Amino acid sequence: MDAIRLTGNEIVAIASRDIEKARDFARSNNIEKYYGSYEELYLDTDIDIVYIPVINDLHFKCAKEALSHHKHVLLEKPFTLNSEDSKELFEIAKKNNCLLMEGVKNVFTPSFRFIKENLNLLGDIESIYLCLSSSEPFKEEHWMHDYTKGGGVYGASSPYVYHFLFNLFSDRISNLNGTAVFADMGGDKECDFTFEVDGIKVHSFISSISKIDNKSIIKGKNAVMEIDTFWRSHHVTIYKDNNLLKEFNDEGNEFIYEIEHFIECLNNKQIVSDVVTADNSIKESELIEELYTKWNKVNR
């Protein structure tokens, strides 16, 4: 909400399946209108864009309904739970001349721009390590552990990994394999997976149960780039022969840049983003589906 307002846009209304929750949230955050159903929000003619951050298994349903009511949609990651649903949403968006984009903030930040502009300093890329670890694990009964509701850290957070690489390299990903630790409700609590992008070896680790250093590394023949919390990074360093070659720091709300891009696409009358593209969101869905059929399971 802060980011929306900082970009000069207005929050017109909020919806919840619980009218009291919607009312309390609206009042505490200075939002004029609130609704006890999503349908009421879609029918509000004052609303141009709907931001959808509901639980994962409701992404497709809510986005489909919003688009069918001619609302532009910013849909949180993971885009959908399967590639066929992803394809259908983009078809509906096209039919209704609506902008549809997956909310993957890390490819819009100033730090990502720094990474992209300085990647050539590394020389030939030899390997990539991307880590996303949480120090506040979900409770066992949380829906994030429930596979039937789209729970699992791989599906929830790997979009950051894939879109990061899609925008630095390409979608040519191969040899995808991994190991995961599963909760009783079927969702993975931790995953360790490897693949190649443009022939470059990538190792990614995502966890909600292990507290480790969230530093990601791109190793080149000439230099090494270190990225702090790559999914929302504000700090990047480049080292050559253990000497600091270049550094980037910033502060602020990392959601701003995603919203600015969405509004720019809207002003340009685009129905798809040229950064988080339709093809890439569909490819992401396919990769999530693929690895879920390949897991080596670990009990912990």
Residue, then its C-alpha position, 0 to 999 in steps of 0.5 A: m500500500d505504501a508503494i502504491r501511494l508513493t507512486g501517486n496512485e490511489i487505493v480505492a477499495i479493499a475486499s476480503r471474504d470476511i466483511e469485518k476484516a475488510r472494514d477493520f483493515a480499511r479503517s486502519n489504512n485510510i481506505e474509503k471503500y471495503y467489501g465482504s466479497y471479491e465479486e463486489l470489488y470487481l463490480d466497482t467501476d471506480i477501480d481500474i486495477v486489481y492487485i491479487p495476493v490471495i492464497n496460491d490456489l485462488h490465484f487463477k479463480c480470482a484473476k479470471e473473475a477480475l479479468s472477466h470484469h475488465k479489470h487490469v490485474l497484477l497477480e502475485k507469484p506464483f502466477t498459477l498452479n499449472s501452465e494450462d491455467s497460466k495460458e488461459l489467463f493470458e487468453i482471457a486478458k487478451k480477449n478483454n483487452c486487459l493488462l495482466m502481469e505476475g508480481v515478481k518485484n526483484v526484476f524491477t529494482p535498482s539493484f537488479r538494473f545494477i546487476k544487469e548493467n555490470l554482468n559483463l565485468l564478470g567475464d564468462i559466467e561459470s556458476i550461479y548460486l541463488c538462496l532464499s531462506s526464512s528465519e521465521p518458519f510457518k506453523e505446521e498447520h499453515w496453508m503454506h504446508d498444504y500442497t492442495k492449496g498451492g503450498g510449498v516453498y518451491g512453488a511459492s518462491s522459485p518465480y524469483v529464481y526463474h524470472f531473475l535468470f530469464n531477464l539476465f540470460s534466457d528461458r533456455i533451462s535444462n537438466l532440472n533436478g532437486t531434493a526437498v523436505f516435505a511437511d505432513m500436508g504435502g508441501d515442501k518446507e525446503c528444496d535444493f535444486t539444480f539446473e542449467v541456463d544457457g549452459i551455465k550451472v545454477h544451484s538454488f536453495i529455498s527454505s522456510i526451516s533453515k536459517i542461513d546467510n541469504k547471499s547469492i553469488i554469480k561467479g565469473k572467470n574475471a570477477v565474482m558478484e555477491i547479492d544480498t537477498f536477491w529477491r528484494s536486494h538493496h546491496v550488491t558487490i563485485y570482487k576481483d581477486n578478493n578486492l572490491l571492484k564495484e558496489f551498489n547500495d540503496e534503501g526504500n520500498e522495493f515494490i515501487y518499481e514493480i508498480e511503476h512498470f505496471i502503470e507504464c505498461l498501462n499508459n502504453k496500452q500494453i496487455v502484457s509486460d515486456v519484463v515479466t512476459a506472458d511467455n516467461s510466466i507460462k515457462e515458470s509454471e511449466l518448470i514448477e510442474e516439472l520439478y514436482t514430478k522429479w523430487n527426491k524426498v527427504n524426511r526431517 
